[in-house]
Amino acid sequence: MPLIGYARVSTEDQTPLPQSEALQSAGCVEIFEEHASGGNRARPVLARVLERVQSGDTLVVVRIDRLARSLSHLLEVIERLEAKGAFFRSLQDPIDTASPQGKFTLQVLGAAAEFERALIRERTKAGLASARTKGRVGGNPGLRARDPAALRKVRLARQDGYMERLNETAQDWVPHVRRLRPDMAWEDMLRIINGPLPHDRRWTQSRLLRAVKAYVRDGFLPAEVLGRAGRRETDDRLPAIVAAIKGADPDITLVAICDRLESMRERTPRGRTSWQPSSVKMLLERAERLGLLVRQTD
């Protein structure tokens, strides 16, 4: 069971060396270091780690706060790991999802988070009801008066909230968009993005386009990703899709690619729904001949 370490410090003045040494002592075969704020969920190194992790791997941190600053983010990362058949361990906290005790601790944390959200909802409802009985009308007076400054402030706040929500999911789609657009059509790329995601986190094309445009507007993605995809020969479509899956995870197995294609409901060249490793191997070889895939060399 390979152990993959993740060490994070907030500023360039700090050093992740003590964390890396602790992770190495714990038996981590790979250690990723990052200088980034814990409040930023769209961390490029963390996104790369989550793409790198495979079934049976364990992501290890020294403390929980090195991975996430909020319970919701921690649970989101662990859910992504579990979806890939991987585990999570914190050296200084009682969490190891490979053990029954660690799973129990995680369930307690999840229940506490849900309880906290329920309390907030109830307090909000009670406060609004109390205000109404006293004749107070909720809302922003500036908005009721249609004041331009108030409207602009709300519009900017909504935009900031939208970008914050996008940052929470950036690791799901930004690497694919950066790597595949505009060479691949949106329809095919959407299937690749949604393939490993649970049903409730899958994207529609309109939502994805809106998100990409927002990231382009703020400079997080180059404008070229919104360009029109070139026409591709029908026979080249499947090799391009298989090459994209392989490119996102060079160590992925042929069987895992078969599973991904079946989850995407992609049919084989002969129109079947069940994929075989030999078919995937053939498509990878064709993708290499077409220049869609660069063979990894030792």
LUMDRENZA-54943 format. One record per atom (N, C-alpha, C): x, y, z; residue in three letters. Coordinates in steps of 0.1 Angstrom, whole numbers, plus 5000, padded with zeros to 4 digits. Example, Ala and Ser with C-alpha at 12.3 -4.5 7.8 and 13.67 -1.06 7.14 Angstrom:
! LUMDRENZA-54943
513249435078Ala 512349555078Ala 513249675078Ala 512849785071Ser 513749895071Ser 512950005079Ser 
//
This chain:
! LUMDRENZA-54943
500949885000Met 500050005000Met 500950125000Met 501250184988Pro 502150304988Pro 501550424996Pro 502450485003Leu 502150605011Leu 502650735004Leu 501750825001Ile 502050944994Ile 501951065004Ile 502951145006Gly 502951245016Gly 502651385009Gly 501951465017Tyr 501651605013Tyr 502051695024Tyr 502951795021Ala 503451895031Ala 503052035026Ala 502552115035Arg 502152255031Arg 502552355041Arg 503152465037Val 503352585045Val 502752705038Val 502452805046Ser 501652915040Ser 502453015032Ser 503653045036Thr 504453145030Thr 505853095025Thr 506453165016Glu 507753125011Glu 508853135022Glu 508553215033Asp 509553225044Asp 509553095052Asp 508553025052Gln 508452905060Gln 509052785052Gln 509452685059Thr 510052565052Thr 509152435056Thr 508852355046Pro 508152235048Pro 509052115052Pro 510352145055Leu 511252035058Leu 510951955070Leu 510552015081Pro 510151925092Pro 508951835089Pro 507951885081Gln 506851795077Gln 507351685068Gln 508251725058Ser 508751625049Ser 509551515056Ser 510351555066Glu 511151455074Glu 510151355081Glu 509151415087Ala 508151325094Ala 507451235085Ala 507151285073Leu 506451195063Leu 507351085058Leu 508651125056Gln 509651025052Gln 509850915063Gln 509850965075Ser 509950865086Ser 508750775087Ser 507650825083Ala 506350745083Ala 506350645071Ala 507250655062Gly 507350555051Gly 506850605038Gly 506650735036Cys 506050785023Cys 507150765012Cys 506650705001Val 507550684990Val 507650804981Val 506650894981Glu 506651024974Glu 506151124984Glu 506751244983Ile 506351354991Ile 506251484983Ile 505051544983Phe 504851664976Phe 504751784985Phe 505551894982Glu 505552014990Glu 504952124983Glu 504252214991Glu 503552324985Glu 503552444995Glu 503752564988His 503652694995His 502352754991His 501352755000Ala 500052804996Ala 499252825009Ala 498252915009Ser 497352935020Ser 496452815022Ser 496252775034Gly 495252665036Gly 493852695033Gly 493552825032Gly 492152865029Gly 491952855014Gly 492952845006Asn 492752834991Asn 492652684988Asn 491452654983Arg 491252514979Arg 491752474966Arg 491952574957Ala 492552544944Ala 494052554944Ala 494652464951Arg 496152454952Arg 496652364941Arg 497552404932Pro 497952324921Pro 498652194925Pro 499552204936Val 500252084940Val 499251984946Val 498252024954Leu 497251934959Leu 496451874948Leu 496051954938Ala 495351904927Ala 496151794920Ala 497451814918Arg 498251714912Arg 498351584920Arg 498451604934Val 498451484943Val 497251404941Val 496051474941Leu 494751404940Leu 494651334927Leu 495251384916Glu 495251314904Glu 496151194904Glu 497251214911Arg 498351104911Arg 497850984919Arg 497151004930Val 496750894939Val 495850794931Val 496250664933Gln 495450554927Gln 494850464938Gln 494150364933Ser 493450274942Ser 494550204951Ser 494250194964Gly 495250134973Gly 496250224979Gly 496450344973Asp 497350444979Asp 496750504991Asp 497650564999Thr 497250635011Thr 497850775011Thr 497050885012Leu 497551015012Leu 497851045027Leu 499051095030Val 499451115044Val 499851255046Val 499351315057Val 499851455061Val 500251445076Val 500951545080Val 501451545094Val 500251585103Val 499551685099Arg 498351735107Arg 497251765097Arg 495951755102Ile 494851785093Ile 494951915087Ile 495352025095Asp 495352155090Asp 496352175078Asp 497252085076Arg 498152095065Arg 497452065052Arg 496351985053Leu 495551955041Leu 494352045039Leu 493652075050Ala 492352155049Ala 492152235061Ala 491552355059Arg 491352445070Arg 489852435075Arg 489052365067Ser 487652355071Ser 487252205071Ser 486252175079Leu 485752035079Leu 485151995066Leu 484452085059Ser 483852055047Ser 484852025036Ser 486052095036His 487052075026His 487751935029His 487951905042Leu 488551775045Leu 487651665041Leu 486351675044Leu 485451565040Leu 485451555024Leu 485451665017Glu 485451665003Glu 486651594997Glu 487851615002Val 489051554998Val 488951405001Val 488551365013Ile 488451225016Ile 487451155007Ile 486351215004Glu 485351154995Glu 486051134981Glu 486851224976Arg 487551204964Arg 488451084964Arg 489151074975Leu 490050964977Leu 489350824977Leu 488250824985Glu 487450704986Glu 486850664972Glu 486450764964Ala 485950734951Ala 486950664942Ala 488250684945Lys 489350624937Lys 489850504944Lys 489250464956Gly 489750344963Gly 490950374971Gly 491250494974Ala 492450534982Ala 492050574996Ala 493050595004Phe 492850615019Phe 493550755023Phe 493250795035Phe 493850915041Phe 494250885055Phe 495450945059Arg 495950935072Arg 496651065077Arg 496351095089Ser 497051215095Ser 497851165107Ser 499151195107Leu 500051135116Leu 499751185131Leu 499351305132Gln 499151365146Gln 497651365150Gln 496751315142Asp 495351315145Asp 494851175143Asp 493751135150Pro 493250995150Pro 492350965138Pro 492950995126Ile 492250965114Ile 493150875105Ile 492650765102Asp 493250675092Asp 492050595086Asp 491650635074Thr 490450575068Thr 490650425064Thr 491850375065Ala 492150235063Ala 491750155075Ala 491550215086Ser 491250135099Ser 489850165103Ser 489150075110Pro 487850095115Pro 487750215125Pro 488750235133Gln 488750345142Gln 488750475135Gln 489650485124Gly 489650605116Gly 488450635109Gly 487750535104Lys 486450555097Lys 485450605107Lys 485450555119Phe 484450595129Phe 484750745132Phe 485950785134Thr 486250925137Thr 485751015126Thr 485950965113Leu 485451045102Leu 483951055102Leu 483250955106Gln 481850955106Gln 481351055117Gln 482051055128Val 481751155139Val 481951295134Val 483051315127Leu 483251455122Leu 482151495112Leu 481751405103Gly 480751435094Gly 479451465100Gly 479051385111Ala 477851405118Ala 477951545125Ala 479051575131Ala 479251705137Ala 479051825128Ala 479651805116Ala 479451915105Ala 477951935102Ala 477251825100Glu 475851825096Glu 475051895108Glu 475351855120Phe 474751915132Phe 474952065133Phe 476152105130Glu 476452245130Glu 475652325119Glu 475552265107Arg 474752335097Arg 473352335101Arg 472752235107Ala 471352235111Ala 471152345122Ala 472052365131Leu 471952465141Leu 471952605135Leu 472852625125Ile 472852755119Ile 471552785112Ile 470952685105Arg 469752705098Arg 468652735108Arg 468552665119Glu 467452685129Glu 467652825135Glu 468852865138Arg 469053005144Arg 468653115134Arg 468953095122Thr 468653195112Thr 467153205110Thr 466453085110Lys 464953095109Lys 464353155121Lys 464853125133Ala 464353185145Ala 464553335146Ala 465753385141Gly 465953525141Gly 465053595131Gly 464853545120Leu 463953605110Leu 462553615115Leu 462053505121Ala 460753505127Ala 460553605138Ala 461553625146Ser 461453715157Ser 461453865152Ser 462253885141Ala 462254015135Ala 460954055129Ala 460253955123Arg 458953985116Arg 457954015127Arg 457953945138Thr 456953975149Thr 457154115154Thr 458354175153Lys 458554315158Lys 458454415147Lys 457954375135Gly 457654465124Gly 458854505116Gly 459954435118Arg 461154475110Arg 461154395097Arg 461454455086Val 461554395073Val 463054365070Val 463254235067Gly 464654205064Gly 465054255050Gly 466354245048Gly 466954285035Gly 467754405036Gly 468354445025Asn 469254555024Asn 468454675020Asn 468454785028Pro 467654905024Pro 468054965011Pro 469354955008Gly 469855004995Gly 469254924984Gly 469154794985Leu 468554714975Leu 467054744973Leu 466354764984Arg 464954804983Arg 464754934975Arg 465755024977Ala 465655154971Ala 466255154957Ala 466855034953Arg 467455014940Arg 468655114938Arg 469355134949Asp 470555214949Asp 471655154940Asp 472255224930Pro 473255164921Pro 474455104929Pro 474955184939Ala 476155134946Ala 475855004954Ala 474654994960Ala 474254874967Ala 474154764958Ala 473554784946Leu 473354674936Leu 474654624931Leu 475654724929Arg 476954684924Arg 477654594935Arg 477554634948Lys 478154564959Lys 477654424960Lys 476354404958Val 475754274959Val 476254194947Val 476254254935Arg 476654184923Arg 478154134925Arg 479054214930Leu 480454174932Leu 480554064943Leu 479654074953Ala 479653974964Ala 479253834958Ala 478253844950Arg 477753714943Arg 478853654934Arg 479553744927Gln 480653694918Gln 481753634927Gln 482053694938Asp 483153644947Asp 482653504952Asp 481353494956Gly 480853374961Gly 480953264951Gly 480653294938Tyr 480653204927Tyr 482053154925Tyr 483053244925Met 484453204923Met 484953114934Met 484453144946Glu 484853064958Glu 484352924956Glu 483152904951Arg 482552774949Arg 483352704938Arg 483652774927Leu 484452714916Leu 485852664921Leu 486452744930Asn 487752704935Asn 487752574943Asn 486552544949Glu 486452424956Glu 486352304947Glu 486052324934Thr 485952204925Thr 486952214914Thr 487852314915Ala 488852334904Ala 489652214900Ala 490052134910Gln 490852014907Gln 490151914899Gln 488751924898Asp 488051824890Asp 488151854875Asp 488251984871Trp 488052024857Trp 489152114852Trp 489852194860Val 490852284854Val 491952214847Val 492552104853Pro 493752044846Pro 493251984833Pro 492051934832His 491551874819His 491351984809His 490752094813Val 490552214804Val 491852264799Val 492852284808Arg 494152334804Arg 494852244794Arg 494652114796Arg 495452014788Arg 494751984775Arg 493351984774Leu 492651924763Leu 492052034754Leu 491852154759Arg 491152254750Arg 492252344743Arg 491952384731Pro 490752354723Pro 490852234714Pro 491852144716Asp 492052034707Asp 490851934708Asp 490151934719Met 489051834720Met 487751914722Met 486751854715Ala 485351914716Ala 484851914731Ala 484052014734Trp 483452024747Trp 482751894751Trp 481951844742Glu 481151724745Glu 482051604750Glu 483151584743Asp 483951474747Asp 484751504760Asp 485251624761Met 485951664773Met 485051654785Met 483851684784Leu 482851684795Leu 482751534800Leu 482651444791Arg 482551304794Arg 483851254802Arg 484951304798Ile 486251264805Ile 486251324819Ile 485751454821Ile 485751514834Ile 484751444843Ile 483551404838Asn 482551344846Asn 482751204849Asn 483651134841Gly 483850994843Gly 484150944857Gly 485151004864Pro 485450964877Pro 484651024888Pro 483751124885Leu 483051194895Leu 481751124899Leu 481351134912Pro 480051084916Pro 478951164909Pro 477751104908His 476651164900His 476351304905His 476351334918Asp 475951464923Asp 476951574920Asp 478151534915Arg 479151634913Arg 479451654898Arg 478651584890Arg 478951594875Arg 478551724869Arg 479251764859Trp 478951894852Trp 478051884840Trp 477351994837Thr 476652004824Thr 477552094816Thr 477352084803Gln 478152164794Gln 478052314797Gln 476752364799Ser 476552504801Ser 477252554814Ser 477152464825Arg 477852504837Arg 479352514835Arg 479952414828Leu 481352404826Leu 481852524818Leu 481052564807Leu 481452674799Leu 481452804807Leu 480452824816Arg 480352944824Arg 481552944834Arg 481952834839Ala 483052824849Ala 484352864841Ala 484552804829Val 485752824822Val 485852974818Val 484753034814Lys 484753174810Lys 485153264822Lys 484653224834Ala 484953304846Ala 486453294849Ala 487053174847Tyr 488453154850Tyr 489253224840Tyr 488853234827Val 489553304817Val 489453454820Val 488353504824Arg 488153644827Arg 489053694838Arg 489353604848Asp 490153644859Asp 491653594857Asp 491953544846Gly 493353514842Gly 493853384848Gly 492953294852Phe 493353164857Phe 493553064846Phe 492953084835Leu 493053004823Leu 493353094811Leu 494153044801Pro 494353124789Pro 493153134780Pro 492953244773Ala 491853264764Ala 491753154754Ala 492853094750Glu 492852994739Glu 491952874742Glu 491652844755Val 490852734758Val 489352744753Val 488952874750Leu 487652894745Leu 487552894730Leu 488652864724Gly 488652864709Gly 487852744704Gly 487452754691Arg 486752654685Arg 487552534682Arg 487052414686Ala 487752284684Ala 487852254669Ala 488952214665Gly 489152174651Gly 488352044647Gly 487952034635Arg 487251914631Arg 488151784632Arg 487651684638Arg 488451564639Arg 487751444631Arg 488551364625Glu 488051254618Glu 487351164627Glu 486251094623Thr 485551004631Thr 486350894637Thr 487350844629Asp 488150734634Asp 489150784645Asp 489350914646Asp 490350964655Asp 489750994669Asp 488450994670Arg 487751034682Arg 488150954694Arg 487950814692Leu 488250724703Leu 489750734708Leu 490650724698Pro 492050744702Pro 492350864710Pro 491650974706Ala 491851104713Ala 491351094727Ala 490151034729Ile 489651014743Ile 490550934752Ile 490950814746Val 491850724754Val 493150794757Val 493650874747Ala 494950944750Ala 494751044761Ala 493551114761Ala 493251214772Ala 493251144785Ala 492651034786Ile 492550964799Ile 493950914804Ile 494750864794Lys 496150824797Lys 496950944801Lys 496751054794Gly 497551174797Gly 497351234810Gly 496051224816Ala 495751274829Ala 496451184840Ala 496651054837Asp 497250964847Asp 498150864839Asp 499350894837Pro 500250814829Pro 500450674835Pro 500150654848Asp 500350524854Asp 499050434854Asp 497950494848Ile 496650414848Ile 496850284840Ile 496150184845Thr 496250054838Thr 495150044827Thr 495349944818Leu 494449924807Leu 493049894813Leu 493049814823Val 491749774830Val 491049894835Val 491849984842Ala 491250104847Ala 490650194836Ala 491350204825Ile 490850284813Ile 489550214808Ile 489450084808Cys 488250024804Cys 487050064813Cys 487350064826Asp 486350104836Asp 485850244834Asp 486850334831Arg 486550474828Arg 485650494816Arg 486050424805Leu 485250434793Leu 483850374795Leu 483650274803Glu 482350214805Glu 481550314814Glu 482150384824Ser 481450474832Ser 481050594824Ser 481750624813Met 481450734804Met 480350694793Met 480050564794Arg 479050504784Arg 479550514770Arg 480950504769Glu 481550514755Glu 481550374749Glu 481050364737Arg 481050234730Arg 482350204723Arg 482650074722Thr 483850024716Thr 483750054701Thr 484850034694Pro 484850054679Pro 483849974672Pro 483449854678Arg 482449764672Arg 481049794678Arg 480949894686Gly 479549934691Gly 479149864704Gly 480049794710Arg 479749724723Arg 479949814735Arg 479249774746Thr 479249854758Thr 480349804767Thr 480849684766Ser 481849624774Ser 483249634767Ser 484249694775Trp 485549714769Trp 486549614774Trp 487449584765Gln 488549484768Gln 489949554768Gln 490849514776Pro 492149584776Pro 492849574762Pro 492649474754Ser 493249464741Ser 492749584732Ser 491449614733Ser 490949724725Ser 491549854729Ser 491749874742Val 492350004747Val 493750004743Val 494449894743Lys 495849894739Lys 495949934724Lys 495049884716Met 495049914702Met 494850064700Met 493950124707Leu 493650264706Leu 494750354711Leu 495450304721Leu 496650384726Leu 497750384715Leu 497950264709Glu 498950254699Glu 498550354687Glu 497250354683Arg 496850444673Arg 497050584677Arg 496750624689Ala 496850754694Ala 498350804693Ala 499250704696Glu 500650744695Glu 501050764681Glu 500550684672Arg 500950704658Arg 500350844653Arg 499250884658Leu 498551004654Leu 499251124661Leu 500151104670Gly 500751214677Gly 499951264689Gly 498951194693Leu 498051234704Leu 498651194717Leu 499551104717Leu 500151054730Leu 501651034728Leu 502351084738Val 503751074738Val 504150954747Val 504850864742Arg 505250744750Arg 506250784761Arg 505950744773Gln 506750774785Gln 508050684784Gln 509250754786Thr 510550684785Thr 511150684799Thr 511850584802Asp 512550574815Asp 513850664815Asp 
//
